[in-house]
Amino acid sequence: MACAQTGSGKTGGFLFPCISMMLKNGCTAPENAGGNSYRSRRCHPNALILAPTRELASQIYDEAQKFTYASGIAVVVVYGGADVREQLRELERGCDILVATPGRLVDLMERGRISMNCIRHLILDEADRMLDMGFEPQIRRIVEQEDMPRDRQTFMFSATFPTEIQRLASDFLQDYVFLTVGRVGSAAKDITQTVEWVEEHDKNPFLIRFLNTIESGLVLIFVETKRGADSLEYHLSSQGFPTASIHGDRSQREREDALQSFRSGATPILVATDVAARGLDISNVMFVVNYDMPSNIDDYVHRIGRTGRAGNKGTAISMMNEKNRNVASDVLELLSENGQQVPDFLYSLGQSRARGKGRRGGGGGGFGSTDYRQKKSMNDGFGGARSNANDFSRGRQGGYGRNNNNYAGGLGDGNRSRQGSNSNNSGGNDAW
């Protein structure tokens, strides 16, 4: 189970070992593969990589193609929303590394076109997202109910692994190593994070003013709903900003065209729901805008992680208001630990939540920076001390954030003026 910050190279982290083993030992061929023409059409990959979205599966496939160039290792990708007949033809040509979304893979397995009996490497990329999205039944079907060898290496990769997801993921791993690189669950230091108080009816004017200050670079804007994505794309386009959008109701062709147009710079602004938040690596994304804040801190980390990748600098701007009280204390802590400026309003907005749940993760979400097995061991050993710890914690409540006023400069005055008067939004834009 491997955790590392967004943009740190996790894709290479699981692809290189698989490719290295295949080049060193060769690819395993199935026994009795010949003879029966139907059986010979069934592919037997040596490595299976599961991803939660079509976009991420396509991206992993592209990277695997680069890394296996002229090696003789065949890479195939299968996902829903694309022509299954073409995917079957690709599989029949040979497949050593298979990249797939769970739903389409189960479909092809039930058709008898893919066998798991030669799998040596099983990789679940963005594993916490897949389990959180409800793919557990499909993953169990693939791993437990087929002919996948128990003697294999299983990788689970993500930037975040909340405790409840770790418990579930451990069902697929035996005696595993929990590997962390950097400050897991946190944002990369190369991302400058700015949080602004913006009322719902002021979001469009605020965004237009911000976009007018940008001279170059790609801008990725996150919204919560599909309707919101369509509406914002139309609004920005009508204001003269070349904009595309992607969400779950778009066809695969429309999504691929929008991403390609964004990558090339033809439409330098992309409005997206969280379908694009996980794992996508798009170069030259200079700005991420949270038009709508996500409901949990893990999604916030993954969203802003689309910029500041591979050592490059990036900027994340988030619009917050009273609706985002549930995530405010976690955002405050994230900003503080990364040395970012914390606006005054965030202390009051997040304080009630902080009293209720303590430090990040106590509310059920939380970052996966610690192996939950260690937490369990400590809890078992220190159960008798909990009441004293709770008494101490209650005594400390009310002081959260008092000594952090040094973070509140810069944007604090602008945020107070916006919170008191929605008509005056100019103060926060001078810095841009």
Buried (B, 14 or more C-beta within 10 A) or exposed (E): BBBBBBBBEBBEBBBEBBBEBBEEEEBBEBEEBEEEEEEEEBBBBBBBBBBBBBBBBBBBBBBBBEBBEEEEBBBBBBBBBBEBEEBBEBBBEBBBBBBBBBEBBBBBBEEEBBBBEBBBBBBBBBBBBBBBBEBBEBBEBBBEEBEBEEEBBBBBBBBBBBBBBBEBBBEBBEEBEBBBEBBBBBBBBBBBBBBBBBBEEBBBEBBBBBBEEBEEBBBBBBBBEBEBBBBBBEBBBEEEBEBBBBBEEBEBEBBBBBBEBBBEEEBBBBBBBBBBBBBBBBEBBBBBBBBBBBBBBBBBBBBBBBBBBEEBEBBBBBBBBEEBBBBBBBBBBBBBEBEBBBBBBBBEBBBEBBBEBBEBBEBEBBBBBBBBEEEEEEEEEEEEEEEEEEEEEEEEEEEBBEEBEEBBEBBBBBBBBBBEEBEEBEBBBEEE
